[in-house]
Amino acid sequence: MGKQARVSGIMSSKAATVQEAADPAPPQTKAEADRLQLHRDGWVGLRHGMPDWELRHFVEKLHHRYHQKIVNMLIRWKSHWMEEDTQDGAPGAARPGALVARWVSEKLEGSGVFVYAAHPSQHDHAEDYDYAGPRWYITCSEAAMRHYANRGVAPPPPPSVQEILWPYHEDRRKPWLTEIGWTLVPENSPSQVMHADICSSSEQNAREQGRGRYHHFLWKLCPTDKCTTNVVPGGFSEGCASWDDYKRWSQVSGNAIIFDSEMLHRGAAIPEGKGWTSTLTIQVCAATGWKALNDRVGASLMWYTQPIGWEEGAAVDVLVDDRWLPALVLSRKEEGQYTVLLDSENEKQEQELNDVEGDRLRHRRATDKDVATLAKGVKGLSKEPFPIGSIVDAKFENDKWHEAKVVRRNDDGTYRVVWKVGLSFTDALPASSLKHRMKAEKLSTSNSSSFSPASSDSTPEISRVRRREEGTAEDEPAKRRRAESVAMRVSHTTERLLNRGWVELRDGLPEEWRNWDVIAFVESCYDTFNSVVIKELNYLHPYWRPSDGTGARWGAYAATKATERLKEFGIAVYSPGDSQDQDYPYYFSGPRWYVSVTQRALWQWGGSSGSSKSAAAEGDSKPPAPAPPLNLLEVLHGHSADRGQPLRARGLGWTLAPGGSSPQAVHADIWGIGKHSRTDRTRWPHLLWKRDPKKLCTTEVVPGGFTNGAVKDDDFKKLRVAAAPAILVDSEVLHRGAETKDGPMVSTLSIEFCTASGWNAWEDFQTGGTTKDTSSSLDWRMLMISGDFEEAASARSSPSFVHPPKPGEVKLPIAPWFGARGVNLKEDKRKWEMSC
């Protein structure tokens, strides 16, 4: 057993029996040898360590942030290490360490980082289930989903790694990121239980000999540290380990390795005095393994996977007629096909290609011409002109120079930059479109009218700029720069809202937006009436559940009774859609409410009743609400078909959900049909924000889910969390309110806008979801809002409207149904529900 064999430069400490596979031809290059070893034996070492990959830097950053904190908590609860978690169904709940894993996860709530018990440590000759101690896995999959939500894809590995992982083109069409995080093992731990990460008791969709599909990257943070995982070469036994497997394992020894997740392996023993050890991991699935993975892994875990691919705007090469040509990604379908624009120096020769499969794209590489140009261009320089991290001025599409940060240098000598304003990126910029900033000046581009849509690009955040000093005069160039910056942000926000269905405002509502009369009005009403509404709904708690057989919504009767008590204040409460269990048979499980202050707003400003008559002809001669701030109006109503016409609000108010609620049923609020089907504009934008800017909206959205309200099983896998203090959502996109933590009711403020285009669809009875019904007793009037761009651009004074009573001044008589001696509403409730 002392025999040693060298395989690809990585030492094996025990002789290993290798599953034989017929090789079509001996490998000619190191890459071919690595690929053969990985797919035949199940593992290979990476000679140069873990490659430069965006996902690598993402998980290393989280490791720096949370690793020691997690270790400290685990040490604190050491006396509970051997306890299972009988109250949770998380992965590994029946293993040692599961209870403290849940406790630590609860402390990390909101971070997207979770801890669960991995396969435990066990002495080699111990009996089954006789474990020596716990091991843990820290998963960052949810954090990665949030981070790359706006992209819709996780970044692909470098080309050299793809050549090893996915030797066939069909493997690269739509690969998946299935897990990301790190392992955590206490010192003085015996080896781990032998296992395979992905296995099945069924022979269906079994692994093909010599062709892996699920691969696992392991690497150490310190370049001199070594991975010591024990592997069983060729051990593809669907996770079944025999005593023989414990005799023929090999120990790898390299800073970074890749192994096949279907191969038997285990974590090595950690001797006393070594301290806690940690190994970082990324797990991926080839496109050809996706169907089989769904058969092997439960739906709750599959939810945390995300596709790997190229985001919109990425510089790539596309294979056309056996030639690789430079291109830019314009869009990506959920099925994995891309639309790309061939890159040409002559704009008239640019060509758009549709339905391009992912295996026909690759990272942008240098042509022979690029190599010659680069050699000539950098001759005599000690370093490249714009190193990664450089703060530069770069040309935007309008030929204006804007501050940006270099985050990537492509092989062809072009650059990707992230713009300081808006944090969006532009790829494939030639060096001629960049210039060093002459001095580290801090331009006053941030003021009360600015807003920053969130970006998921994995770049170091650019420092925020200082607000211009009060009273300081702003020269004309500064005004132009500021106007151009605002235009860039508006364009970026409008595009994302249209294509994805939502935009996150990472800094919450800009101060100028909050000072707009309509938003200030909603916040003022919320401050006064929210606690009153909650109190009324809690009085009616016994009547939240609908009567059997009525088909009524949860909380609908309670909403009606609360409205009766609050209508004198212009307040109405509705039940827009129930919470829904996430497990079969998916019962509706609780109420959600919408508190509308639209009627109160109509007492203040003019409205449209849902007919083609003018407001004055309807007897409503009040003026419309003031125009929104200019940059908000540009986003909401900037399409050429809408400009110059009134903007409207379908609803103003806030949502309410009891603590501990399941997520809402997935739905779309309203959509156009017939001749008013969705085209090139957002017609019903929905602004949501938290009254406390330190809190986050958590609405879940299906990116690009414009399906006229139709929901498929696949949509639940695509849901992404729009996490920011304020968000804009297209009401036509599939979405739902997220689950809520145990505790008090959760609220989110809301204005549902209707553009001129949306109003035309409404007037023509050409909407679905929410439809115009002239026979309904509901008040369908919409609040009129000025769409005058000159008014929007003019200077604003403080909000001016009739304020509601101050918080605490609204006193209602005790409800007749309150308390043990109150009126019993059970029969009245059932009659009401049956009449609906």
Residue pairs with C-beta under 8 A, 6 or more apart in sequence:
1 14
1 15
3 15
4 11
4 12
4 13
5 12
5 15
5 16
6 12
7 37
7 41
8 30
8 33
8 34
8 37
8 44
8 45
8 47
9 45
9 47
9 254
10 45
10 252
10 253
10 254
10 257
11 253
12 250
12 251
12 252
13 250
13 251
13 253
14 248
14 249
14 250
14 251
15 248
16 232
16 233
16 248
16 249
16 250
17 233
17 234
17 248
18 40
18 41
18 233
18 234
19 40
19 41
19 209
19 233
19 234
19 235
19 236
20 234
21 40
21 209
21 210
22 210
23 36
23 40
27 33
27 35
27 36
30 47
31 160
31 163
31 164
34 44
34 164
35 44
35 163
35 164
35 167
37 43
37 44
38 44
38 164
38 165
38 212
38 215
38 258
38 259
38 260
39 167
39 210
39 211
39 212
39 260
40 210
40 234
41 233
41 234
42 212
42 231
42 232
42 233
42 234
42 235
42 236
42 259
42 260
42 262
42 263
43 231
43 233
43 252
43 257
43 258
43 259
43 260
43 263
43 265
44 164
44 257
44 258
44 259
45 252
45 254
45 256
45 257
46 219
46 254
46 255
46 256
46 257
46 258
47 254
49 219
49 223
49 255
49 256
50 56
50 217
50 219
50 255
50 256
50 280
51 157
51 158
51 160
51 161
52 158
53 155
53 157
53 158
53 161
53 282
54 155
54 458
55 144
55 154
55 155
55 157
55 177
55 180
55 282
56 219
56 280
56 282
57 458
58 140
58 144
58 147
58 180
58 458
59 140
59 144
59 180
59 181
59 182
59 280
59 281
59 282
60 221
60 280
62 113
62 140
62 143
63 182
63 221
63 278
63 280
66 108
66 111
66 113
66 138
67 138
67 182
67 184
67 278
70 104
70 108
70 115
70 136
70 138
70 184
71 184
71 276
73 100
73 103
73 104
73 107
74 81
74 100
74 104
74 136
74 184
74 186
77 100
77 103
80 99
80 100
81 96
81 97
81 100
81 133
81 134
82 96
82 97
82 131
82 133
82 134
83 96
83 98
83 99
83 100
84 93
84 94
84 95
84 96
84 98
84 99
85 93
85 94
85 98
85 99
85 101
85 102
85 117
86 93
87 102
88 98
88 102
90 98
90 101
90 102
90 105
90 114
90 116
91 116
91 301
92 98
92 101
92 116
92 117
92 118
92 119
92 137
93 116
93 117
95 117
95 118
95 119
95 120
95 131
95 134
96 117
96 120
96 131
96 133
96 134
97 117
97 118
97 120
97 133
97 134
97 135
97 136
98 116
98 117
100 134
101 115
101 116
101 117
101 136
102 115
104 115
105 113
105 114
105 115
105 116
108 114
108 115
109 741
111 143
112 140
112 141
112 142
112 143
112 144
112 145
112 146
113 138
113 139
113 140
113 142
113 143
113 181
114 138
114 139
114 142
115 136
115 137
115 138
115 139
115 184
116 136
116 137
116 139
117 134
117 135
117 136
117 137
118 134
118 135
118 136
118 137
118 183
118 192
118 267
119 135
119 192
119 193
119 195
119 266
119 267
120 131
120 132
120 133
120 134
120 135
120 192
120 193
121 131
121 132
121 133
121 134
121 135
121 185
121 189
121 190
121 191
121 192
121 193
121 267
121 269
122 130
122 131
122 132
122 190
122 191
122 192
122 193
123 130
123 132
123 190
124 190
124 191
124 246
126 132
131 193
132 189
132 190
133 186
133 189
133 190
134 186
135 183
135 184
135 185
135 189
135 192
135 267
136 183
136 184
136 185
137 181
137 182
137 183
137 184
138 181
138 182
138 183
138 184
139 179
139 180
139 181
139 304
140 180
140 181
141 177
141 179
141 180
141 181
141 304
141 305
142 304
144 154
144 177
144 180
144 306
145 304
145 306
145 720
145 721
146 456
146 720
146 721
146 723
147 456
147 458
148 154
148 155
148 306
148 456
148 458
149 456
149 703
149 720
149 721
149 722
150 454
150 455
150 456
150 496
150 500
150 504
151 311
151 312
151 456
151 457
152 307
152 311
152 332
152 500
152 703
152 704
152 720
153 306
153 307
153 308
153 309
153 310
153 311
153 332
154 177
154 306
154 307
154 308
154 309
155 308
155 311
155 458
156 162
156 175
156 308
156 309
156 310
156 363
157 165
157 284
157 308
158 363
159 362
159 363
159 365
162 172
164 258
165 171
165 212
165 215
165 258
165 284
165 286
166 172
166 175
166 286
166 287
167 211
168 211
168 288
169 359
170 287
170 288
170 359
171 213
171 286
171 287
171 288
171 359
172 286
172 287
172 358
172 359
173 287
173 336
173 357
173 358
173 359
174 287
174 290
174 307
174 308
174 309
174 335
174 336
174 358
175 284
175 285
175 286
175 287
175 307
175 308
175 309
175 358
176 284
176 285
176 287
176 290
176 293
176 305
176 306
176 307
176 308
177 282
177 283
177 284
177 285
177 305
177 306
177 307
177 308
178 214
178 283
178 284
178 285
178 293
178 304
178 305
179 281
179 282
179 283
179 304
180 281
180 282
180 283
181 280
181 281
182 278
182 279
182 280
182 281
183 267
183 277
183 278
183 279
183 281
184 276
184 277
184 278
185 267
185 270
185 276
185 277
185 278
186 270
186 276
187 270
187 271
187 272
187 273
187 274
187 275
187 276
187 277
188 270
188 271
188 272
189 269
189 270
190 269
191 230
191 266
191 267
191 268
191 269
192 266
192 267
192 268
193 266
194 230
194 232
194 241
194 245
194 246
194 249
194 264
194 265
194 266
195 239
195 241
195 264
195 265
195 266
196 235
196 236
196 237
196 238
196 239
196 261
196 262
196 263
196 264
196 265
197 214
197 216
197 261
197 262
197 283
198 214
198 261
198 262
198 293
198 296
198 297
199 238
199 239
199 240
199 262
199 296
200 238
200 292
200 295
200 296
201 238
202 295
204 295
205 291
205 292
205 295
206 238
207 213
207 236
207 262
212 260
212 262
212 286
213 262
213 285
213 286
213 288
213 289
213 292
213 293
214 260
214 261
214 262
214 283
214 284
214 285
214 286
214 289
214 293
215 258
215 259
215 260
215 261
215 283
215 284
215 286
216 258
216 259
216 260
216 261
216 281
216 282
216 283
217 256
217 257
217 258
217 281
217 282
217 283
217 284
218 227
218 229
218 256
218 257
218 258
218 259
218 279
218 280
218 281
219 227
219 255
219 256
219 257
219 279
219 280
220 226
220 227
220 255
220 256
220 279
220 280
221 278
221 280
223 255
224 255
225 255
226 253
226 254
226 255
227 252
227 253
227 254
227 255
227 256
227 257
227 279
228 251
228 252
228 253
228 268
229 251
229 252
229 257
229 259
229 265
229 266
229 267
229 268
229 279
230 249
230 250
230 251
230 252
230 265
230 266
230 267
230 268
231 249
231 250
231 251
231 252
231 259
231 263
231 264
231 265
232 241
232 245
232 248
232 249
232 250
232 263
232 264
232 265
233 250
233 263
234 263
235 241
235 245
235 263
235 264
235 265
236 260
236 262
236 263
236 264
237 245
237 264
238 262
239 264
241 264
245 264
249 264
249 265
249 266
251 268
252 259
259 265
261 283
267 279
270 277
284 308
285 293
285 305
287 336
287 358
293 302
294 302
302 717
303 716
303 717
303 719
305 717
307 336
309 332
309 336
309 338
309 358
310 316
310 329
310 332
310 338
310 358
310 361
311 329
311 332
312 329
312 330
312 331
312 332
312 499
313 328
313 329
313 425
313 426
313 427
314 328
314 329
314 427
315 326
315 327
315 328
315 343
315 364
315 410
315 414
315 416
315 427
315 428
316 326
316 327
316 328
316 329
316 340
316 361
316 362
316 363
316 364
317 324
317 325
317 326
317 327
317 361
317 362
317 363
317 364
317 365
318 324
318 325
318 327
318 340
318 342
318 353
318 356
318 360
318 361
319 360
319 361
319 362
320 342
320 353
324 362
324 365
325 342
325 343
326 342
326 343
326 364
326 367
326 412
326 428
327 340
327 341
327 342
327 343
327 353
327 361
328 340
328 341
328 343
328 427
328 428
329 338
329 339
329 340
329 361
330 338
330 339
330 340
330 341
330 352
331 338
331 339
331 499
332 338
332 339
333 355
334 703
334 704
334 714
334 718
336 357
336 358
337 354
337 355
337 356
337 357
337 358
338 355
338 356
338 357
338 358
338 361
339 352
339 353
339 354
339 355
339 356
340 352
340 353
340 356
340 361
341 350
341 351
341 352
341 353
342 349
342 350
342 351
342 352
342 353
343 350
343 428
344 350
344 351
363 410
363 411
364 410
364 411
364 412
364 414
364 428
365 411
365 412
366 374
366 411
366 412
366 413
367 412
370 411
370 412
370 413
373 413
374 413
377 413
377 431
378 384
378 385
384 409
385 431
385 434
386 392
386 406
386 409
386 415
386 431
386 434
386 436
387 406
388 406
388 407
388 408
388 409
389 405
389 406
389 407
389 460
390 405
390 406
390 436
391 403
391 404
391 405
391 437
391 440
391 462
392 403
392 404
392 405
392 406
392 417
392 434
392 435
392 436
392 437
393 401
393 402
393 403
393 404
393 434
393 435
393 436
393 437
394 401
394 402
394 403
394 404
394 415
394 417
394 419
394 426
394 429
394 433
394 434
394 435
395 401
395 429
395 433
395 434
396 402
396 419
396 426
396 484
396 488
398 484
398 487
400 484
401 435
402 419
402 420
402 421
402 484
402 485
402 488
403 419
403 420
403 421
403 437
403 443
403 445
404 417
404 418
404 419
404 420
404 426
404 434
405 417
405 418
405 420
405 459
405 460
405 462
406 415
406 416
406 417
406 434
407 416
407 417
407 418
407 425
407 457
407 459
408 415
408 416
408 427
409 415
409 416
410 416
410 427
410 428
412 428
413 430
413 431
414 427
414 428
414 429
414 430
414 431
415 427
415 428
415 429
415 430
415 431
415 434
416 425
416 426
416 427
416 428
416 429
417 425
417 426
417 429
417 434
418 424
418 425
418 455
418 457
418 459
418 462
419 425
419 426
419 488
420 445
420 462
420 465
421 445
421 450
421 452
421 485
421 488
421 489
422 452
422 453
422 455
422 488
422 489
422 492
422 493
423 452
423 453
423 454
423 455
423 457
423 461
423 462
424 453
424 455
424 457
424 488
424 492
425 455
425 457
425 459
442 465
442 466
443 465
443 478
443 481
444 465
444 466
444 467
444 468
444 474
444 478
444 482
445 465
445 481
445 482
445 485
446 464
446 465
446 466
446 467
446 468
447 467
447 468
447 482
448 467
448 510
448 511
448 512
449 486
449 510
449 512
449 629
449 630
449 631
450 485
450 486
450 489
450 510
450 631
451 489
451 493
451 505
451 507
451 509
451 510
451 513
451 631
452 489
452 505
452 506
452 507
453 489
453 492
453 493
453 496
453 503
453 504
453 505
453 506
454 503
454 504
454 505
454 506
454 724
468 474
474 482
486 630
486 631
489 631
490 631
490 634
490 635
490 638
493 503
493 635
493 728
494 634
494 635
494 638
494 682
496 502
496 503
497 503
497 635
497 682
497 685
497 728
497 730
498 680
498 681
498 682
498 730
499 704
500 701
500 703
500 704
500 733
501 701
501 702
501 703
501 704
501 705
501 706
501 729
501 730
501 732
501 733
501 734
501 735
502 699
502 701
502 722
502 727
502 728
502 729
502 730
502 733
502 735
503 727
503 728
504 722
504 723
504 724
504 726
504 727
505 689
505 724
505 725
505 726
505 727
505 728
506 724
506 725
507 725
508 689
508 690
508 693
508 724
508 725
508 726
509 519
509 689
509 693
509 725
509 726
510 629
512 629
512 796
513 519
513 628
513 629
513 632
514 520
514 523
515 796
515 798
515 799
516 626
516 628
516 629
516 632
516 796
516 799
517 625
517 626
517 799
517 800
517 801
518 601
518 625
518 626
518 628
518 649
518 652
518 751
518 783
518 785
519 751
520 799
520 801
521 597
521 601
521 604
521 652
521 799
521 801
522 597
522 652
522 653
522 654
522 749
522 750
522 751
523 691
523 749
524 801
524 803
524 804
525 571
525 597
525 600
525 653
525 804
526 654
526 691
526 747
526 749
527 691
527 807
528 804
528 805
528 806
528 807
528 809
528 810
529 566
529 569
529 571
529 595
529 597
529 804
529 810
530 595
530 654
530 747
531 807
532 566
532 810
532 812
533 562
533 566
533 571
533 573
533 593
533 595
533 656
534 656
534 744
534 745
536 561
536 562
536 565
536 566
536 573
536 812
536 815
537 555
537 558
537 559
537 562
537 573
537 593
537 656
537 745
539 815
539 817
539 818
540 557
540 558
540 561
540 562
540 815
540 817
540 825
541 558
543 557
543 558
543 561
543 825
543 826
543 829
544 554
544 555
544 558
544 590
544 591
545 554
546 552
546 553
546 554
546 556
546 557
546 833
547 829
547 830
547 833
547 834
550 830
550 833
550 834
550 836
551 833
552 833
552 836
553 575
553 577
553 578
553 588
553 591
554 575
554 578
554 579
554 588
554 589
554 590
554 591
554 592
555 575
555 578
555 590
555 591
555 592
555 593
556 575
556 591
556 833
556 836
557 825
557 829
557 832
557 833
558 573
558 575
558 591
559 573
559 574
559 575
559 593
560 573
560 832
561 815
561 817
561 825
562 573
563 571
563 572
563 573
565 812
565 815
566 572
566 573
566 812
567 599
569 600
569 804
569 810
570 597
570 599
570 600
570 601
570 602
570 603
571 595
571 596
571 597
571 599
571 600
572 595
572 596
572 598
572 599
573 593
573 594
573 595
573 596
574 593
574 594
574 596
575 591
575 592
575 593
575 594
576 592
576 593
576 594
576 655
577 592
577 664
577 665
577 667
578 588
578 589
578 590
578 591
578 592
578 664
578 665
579 588
579 589
579 590
579 591
579 592
579 657
579 661
579 662
579 663
579 664
579 665
579 737
579 739
580 586
580 587
580 588
580 589
580 662
580 663
580 664
580 665
581 587
581 588
581 589
581 662
582 662
582 663
588 665
589 661
589 662
590 658
590 661
590 662
591 658
592 655
592 656
592 657
592 661
592 664
592 737
593 655
593 656
593 657
594 651
594 653
594 654
594 655
594 656
594 750
595 653
595 654
595 655
595 656
596 651
596 652
596 653
597 652
597 653
598 649
598 651
598 652
598 653
598 779
598 781
598 782
598 783
599 779
600 804
601 607
601 625
601 649
601 652
601 783
602 620
602 781
602 783
603 802
604 622
604 625
604 801
604 802
605 622
605 623
605 624
605 625
605 783
605 784
605 785
606 615
606 620
606 621
606 622
606 623
606 624
606 625
606 783
606 784
607 615
607 620
607 622
607 781
607 782
607 783
607 784
608 615
608 618
608 646
608 648
608 759
608 781
608 782
608 784
609 618
609 620
609 780
609 781
610 762
610 763
610 772
610 774
610 780
610 781
610 782
611 618
611 763
612 763
615 621
615 622
615 624
615 784
624 646
624 783
624 784
624 785
624 786
625 649
625 783
625 784
625 785
625 786
626 785
626 786
626 791
627 633
627 647
627 785
627 786
627 787
627 788
627 789
627 791
627 792
628 636
628 647
628 785
628 792
629 792
629 796
630 789
630 792
630 793
632 792
633 647
633 787
633 789
633 792
635 685
635 728
636 647
636 685
636 753
636 755
637 643
637 645
637 647
637 755
637 756
637 787
639 680
639 681
639 755
639 757
641 681
641 756
641 757
642 681
642 755
642 756
642 757
642 787
643 787
643 789
644 787
644 788
644 789
645 756
645 787
646 756
646 759
646 784
646 785
646 786
646 787
647 753
647 754
647 755
647 756
647 785
647 786
647 787
648 753
648 754
648 755
648 758
648 759
648 782
648 783
648 784
648 785
649 751
649 752
649 753
649 754
649 782
649 783
649 785
650 670
650 684
650 752
650 753
650 754
650 770
650 782
651 750
651 751
651 752
652 750
652 751
652 752
652 783
653 749
653 750
654 747
654 748
654 749
654 750
655 737
655 747
655 748
655 750
656 745
656 746
656 747
657 664
657 737
657 740
657 745
657 746
657 747
658 740
658 745
658 746
659 740
659 741
659 742
659 743
659 744
659 745
659 746
660 740
660 741
660 742
660 743
661 739
661 740
661 746
662 739
663 700
663 736
663 737
663 738
663 739
664 736
664 737
664 738
665 736
666 702
666 711
666 715
666 716
666 719
666 734
666 735
666 736
667 709
667 711
667 734
667 735
667 736
667 769
668 705
668 706
668 707
668 708
668 709
668 731
668 732
668 733
668 734
668 735
668 769
669 684
669 686
669 731
669 732
669 752
669 769
669 770
670 684
670 731
670 732
670 758
670 767
670 768
670 769
670 770
671 678
671 706
671 708
671 709
671 731
671 732
671 767
671 768
671 769
672 678
672 683
672 732
672 758
672 761
672 766
672 767
672 768
673 708
673 761
673 766
673 767
673 768
674 764
674 766
675 764
675 766
676 757
676 760
676 761
676 764
676 766
676 767
678 706
678 732
681 755
681 757
682 730
682 732
682 755
683 732
683 754
683 755
683 757
683 758
683 761
684 730
684 731
684 732
684 752
684 753
684 754
684 755
684 758
685 728
685 729
685 730
685 731
685 753
685 755
686 728
686 729
686 730
686 731
686 750
686 751
686 752
686 753
687 726
687 727
687 728
687 750
687 751
687 753
688 697
688 699
688 726
688 727
688 728
688 729
688 748
688 749
688 750
689 697
689 725
689 726
689 727
689 748
689 749
690 696
690 697
690 725
690 726
690 748
690 749
691 747
691 749
693 725
693 726
694 725
695 725
696 723
696 724
696 725
697 722
697 723
697 724
697 725
697 726
697 727
697 748
698 721
698 722
698 723
698 738
699 721
699 722
699 727
699 729
699 735
699 736
699 737
699 738
699 748
700 719
700 720
700 721
700 722
700 735
700 736
700 737
700 738
701 719
701 720
701 722
701 729
701 733
701 734
701 735
702 715
702 718
702 719
702 720
702 733
702 734
702 735
703 718
703 720
704 733
705 715
705 718
705 733
705 734
705 735
706 730
706 732
706 733
706 734
707 715
707 734
708 768
709 734
709 768
709 769
711 734
715 734
719 736
721 738
722 729
729 735
731 752
740 746
753 785
754 762
754 782
756 787
759 782
761 767
762 772
763 772
765 771
765 772
772 780
773 780
786 792
804 810
815 822
816 822
816 823
817 823
817 824
817 825
